[in-house]
Amino acid sequence: MTKPVRVFRVGVIGAGRVGAVLAAALRSAGHEVVAAAGESDASRARIDVLLPGVRAGKPTEVARRSDLLLLTVPDDMLSNVVTMLSASGAISEGQVVVHTSGRHGLAVLEPARAVGARTVAMHPAMTFTGTEVDLPRLSGCVFGVTADEADRDLAESLVADLAGRAMWVPEDRRTLYHAGLAHGANHLVTLVAEAMEILSAAGAEDPAATLRPLLSAALDNALEDGDAALTGPIVRGDVETVRAHVAGLLADAPQTLPSYLAMAHATLDRAVTDGRLLPIRASKMLRVLAAAETSVEQGTGPR
């Protein structure tokens, strides 16, 4: 691997699933990881496994020992952590401070910038297990990056050291960027988990094996073709099939019905918009969905 243009002394605060993996990747790229902070037993275990030999310490100690400080704490904690470290003198002039929050941009790092630090927001568009299996997944991973013009070369070099690709996200679009990723990935996990619950209720011995080829093909088709990849009873206008679905879910998997109805509405809207479902069929489908929603609210069977 090519040695980085500048070798940083890296400190990571928040050695969770993301922080420990990114620090390990930077270490593999030639940087020196000098310290890590993690509060939980799981975080300390990740330091031992992914960053062997790296000193565990308090956040202020980690910040003072590093010239590249990686902040991988939860979104809602980030502002307090930056403010505390900056006010205590643990962050200093010329230090590089990078956070990995998708929601936040540079504004949350303003206390660090005010004391002379260089600041970068650098969020990996990837899901993490916090284990070694994540390391090869970083190859080609997109990082949503926000940085001042003077720090763009620095940000690009860090992303390159992680074998990723930079996607520049304006400060005022960070939340929208993150919402797109969360809606696609986090809600996908919920959707798949509920689909497996429904199949289990139907008697499937291995719901995951049943779904895997179907979902893999559907995901590939959706990423390639967008709405044109939609199939199924709503796009076909099969009103009675959908009516049977909601009756079956209400009887045997009621916990999944609210999300089924929400996604059915969204799918119906898209099918009408692209012209594949005529308005008259859509109106009938809407009545079925509305009746099901009323049934959920009243605790009765669908009509």
C-alpha positions in Angstrom: 0.0 0.0 0.0 1.2 3.5 -0.9 2.4 5.4 2.1 0.3 8.5 2.9 1.6 11.9 1.9 1.5 12.9 5.6 1.6 10.5 8.5 -0.8 11.5 11.3 -0.8 10.5 14.9 -4.4 9.4 15.1 -6.6 9.5 18.2 -10.2 8.1 18.1 -12.9 9.1 20.5 -15.8 6.7 20.4 -14.3 3.3 19.5 -17.7 1.9 18.4 -18.4 0.0 15.3 -17.3 2.8 13.0 -14.5 4.4 15.0 -12.4 1.3 15.6 -12.7 0.1 12.0 -11.8 3.5 10.5 -8.8 3.8 12.9 -7.7 0.3 12.0 -7.9 1.2 8.3 -5.9 4.4 8.8 -3.3 2.4 10.6 -3.1 -0.1 7.7 -2.6 2.9 5.4 0.5 4.0 7.3 -0.8 6.3 10.0 0.0 5.9 13.7 -3.0 5.3 15.9 -1.8 6.6 19.3 -4.8 6.4 21.6 -8.5 5.5 21.7 -11.4 6.2 24.0 -14.3 3.9 24.5 -16.7 3.7 27.5 -18.4 0.4 27.0 -17.0 -3.1 27.4 -17.7 -3.7 23.7 -15.7 -0.6 22.7 -12.7 -1.7 24.8 -12.9 -5.1 23.3 -12.8 -3.6 19.8 -9.7 -1.6 20.7 -8.0 -4.8 21.8 -9.0 -6.7 18.6 -8.8 -4.1 15.9 -6.2 -1.8 17.4 -3.8 -4.1 19.3 -1.2 -2.2 21.3 -3.1 1.1 21.2 -3.4 2.8 24.5 -7.0 3.3 25.8 -7.5 6.6 27.6 -9.9 9.4 28.5 -11.2 11.6 25.7 -9.0 14.6 26.8 -5.9 12.5 26.9 -6.7 11.0 23.4 -7.2 14.4 22.0 -4.0 15.8 23.4 -1.9 13.0 22.1 -3.1 13.2 18.5 -2.7 15.5 15.6 -5.6 13.9 13.7 -8.6 13.5 16.1 -11.4 11.2 14.8 -14.7 11.8 16.6 -17.1 8.8 16.1 -19.5 9.4 18.9 -23.3 9.4 18.5 -24.8 12.4 16.7 -26.6 13.8 19.7 -23.3 13.7 21.8 -21.1 15.2 19.2 -21.7 18.9 20.0 -21.0 18.4 23.7 -17.9 16.4 23.1 -16.4 19.1 20.7 -17.3 21.9 23.1 -15.8 20.1 26.1 -12.6 19.2 24.4 -12.1 22.7 22.9 -12.9 24.5 26.2 -10.4 22.2 28.1 -7.6 22.9 25.7 -7.4 19.3 24.5 -8.0 20.5 20.9 -5.3 22.9 19.7 -4.3 25.1 16.8 -3.3 23.2 13.7 -4.9 19.9 14.8 -7.1 18.1 12.3 -10.5 17.3 13.8 -12.7 14.9 11.8 -16.2 13.6 12.7 -18.1 10.8 11.0 -21.7 11.9 11.6 -23.9 11.8 8.5 -26.3 14.4 9.9 -23.8 17.0 10.9 -21.5 19.2 8.8 -18.9 21.7 9.9 -21.1 23.8 12.2 -20.9 21.3 15.0 -17.1 21.6 14.9 -17.1 25.4 15.2 -15.6 25.3 18.8 -12.7 23.4 17.4 -12.3 25.7 14.5 -12.4 28.7 16.8 -9.3 27.5 18.6 -7.4 27.0 15.3 -8.2 23.4 14.4 -8.8 22.3 10.8 -12.2 20.6 10.6 -13.7 18.0 8.3 -17.0 16.1 8.2 -16.5 12.7 6.7 -19.3 10.1 6.8 -18.9 6.6 5.4 -22.0 5.5 3.4 -21.7 2.0 4.8 -23.1 -0.2 7.6 -20.6 -1.6 10.1 -20.4 -4.7 12.3 -17.4 -3.4 14.2 -15.2 -6.3 13.2 -12.5 -7.1 10.7 -15.1 -8.0 8.0 -15.7 -4.3 7.6 -12.2 -3.5 6.5 -12.4 -4.8 2.9 -15.9 -3.2 2.6 -14.3 0.2 2.8 -12.8 -0.3 -0.7 -14.8 1.9 -3.0 -17.1 3.1 -0.2 -18.5 6.6 -0.7 -17.7 9.1 2.0 -20.1 12.1 2.3 -17.5 14.9 2.9 -18.0 18.6 3.9 -14.9 20.7 4.2 -13.7 24.3 3.7 -12.1 24.9 0.4 -8.7 25.1 2.0 -9.1 21.6 3.5 -10.5 19.8 0.5 -7.2 18.3 -0.5 -6.7 17.1 3.1 -10.2 15.5 3.1 -9.6 13.8 -0.2 -6.3 12.3 0.9 -7.9 10.9 4.1 -10.7 9.3 2.0 -8.1 7.9 -0.3 -6.1 6.4 2.6 -9.4 4.6 3.5 -9.7 3.3 0.0 -12.9 5.3 -0.4 -14.4 7.8 -2.8 -15.3 11.4 -1.8 -18.8 12.8 -2.4 -19.0 16.5 -1.6 -22.0 17.4 0.4 -22.9 21.1 1.0 -23.3 22.1 4.6 -27.0 22.8 4.2 -27.7 19.4 2.6 -26.1 17.1 5.2 -29.4 16.2 6.9 -31.0 15.4 3.5 -28.0 13.3 2.6 -28.2 11.3 5.8 -32.0 10.9 5.6 -31.6 9.3 2.2 -29.1 6.8 3.5 -31.1 6.0 6.7 -34.3 5.6 4.7 -32.6 3.2 2.3 -30.5 1.2 4.7 -32.0 1.3 8.2 -35.6 1.0 7.0 -34.5 -1.8 4.7 -33.4 -3.8 7.7 -36.8 -3.2 9.4 -38.6 -4.2 6.2 -36.6 -7.4 5.7 -37.0 -8.4 9.4 -40.8 -7.9 9.1 -40.9 -9.9 5.9 -39.1 -12.8 7.7 -41.6 -12.6 10.5 -44.5 -12.9 8.0 -42.9 -15.9 6.3 -42.3 -17.5 9.6 -46.0 -17.1 10.4 -46.7 -18.7 7.1 -44.6 -21.8 8.1 -41.3 -21.1 6.3 -38.5 -23.0 8.1 -35.8 -20.7 6.7 -37.3 -17.3 5.9 -33.9 -15.8 5.1 -33.1 -18.4 2.5 -36.5 -17.9 0.9 -36.1 -14.1 0.7 -32.4 -13.9 -0.2 -32.5 -14.5 -4.0 -35.7 -12.5 -4.4 -34.4 -9.5 -2.4 -31.0 -9.6 -4.0 -32.6 -9.4 -7.5 -35.1 -6.8 -6.4 -32.3 -4.6 -4.9 -30.1 -4.9 -8.0 -33.1 -4.1 -10.3 -34.2 -1.1 -8.2 -30.7 0.4 -8.1 -30.4 -0.1 -11.9 -33.9 0.8 -13.0 -35.6 2.8 -10.2 -39.4 2.7 -10.3 -39.4 0.6 -13.5 -38.3 -2.3 -11.3 -41.6 -2.3 -9.4 -43.6 -5.5 -9.6 -46.4 -7.1 -7.6 -50.1 -6.8 -6.9 -50.2 -3.0 -6.4 -48.6 -2.2 -9.7 -50.8 -4.8 -11.4 -53.9 -3.3 -9.7 -54.8 -6.7 -8.0 -57.2 -5.2 -5.4 -58.5 -8.4 -4.1 -54.9 -9.8 -3.5 -54.1 -6.7 -1.4 -57.3 -7.1 0.5 -56.3 -10.7 1.3 -52.9 -9.5 2.3 -54.1 -7.1 4.9 -56.6 -9.7 6.2 -53.9 -12.3 6.6 -51.5 -9.8 8.2 -54.1 -8.6 10.7 -54.8 -12.1 11.7 -51.3 -13.6 11.9 -48.7 -10.8 11.8 -50.5 -7.6 13.0 -47.2 -6.0 14.1 -46.2 -5.7 10.4 -49.5 -4.2 9.1 -48.8 -0.5 9.7 -45.5 -0.6 7.7 -47.2 -2.8 5.0 -49.9 -0.1 4.6 -47.4 2.8 4.6 -45.2 1.1 1.9 -48.4 0.2 -0.1 -49.4 3.8 -0.2 -46.0 4.9 -1.3 -45.9 2.2 -4.0 -49.4 3.1 -5.2 -48.4 6.7 -5.5 -45.4 5.8 -7.6 -47.3 3.4 -9.8 -49.9 6.1 -10.6 -47.3 8.8 -11.2 -45.4 6.7 -13.8 -48.7 5.7 -15.5 -48.6 2.0 -14.9 -51.8 2.0 -12.8 -54.9 3.7 -14.0 -56.6 6.1 -11.5 -59.8 4.0 -11.4 -57.9 1.0 -10.1 -55.9 3.2 -7.8 -59.1 4.5 -6.2 -60.3 1.0 -5.5 -56.9 0.2 -4.0 -57.0 3.3 -1.8 -60.4 2.2 -0.4 -58.9 -1.2 0.6 -55.9 0.5 2.3 -58.2 3.0 4.1 -60.5 0.2 5.3 -57.4 -1.7 6.6 -56.2 1.4 8.4 -59.6 1.9 10.0 -59.5 -1.8 11.1 -56.1 -1.3 12.7 -57.4 1.8 14.6 -60.6 0.1 15.7 -59.1 -3.4 16.3 -61.5 -5.1 14.0 -61.0 -7.2 10.8 -60.8 -5.6 7.4 -64.0 -5.1 5.5 
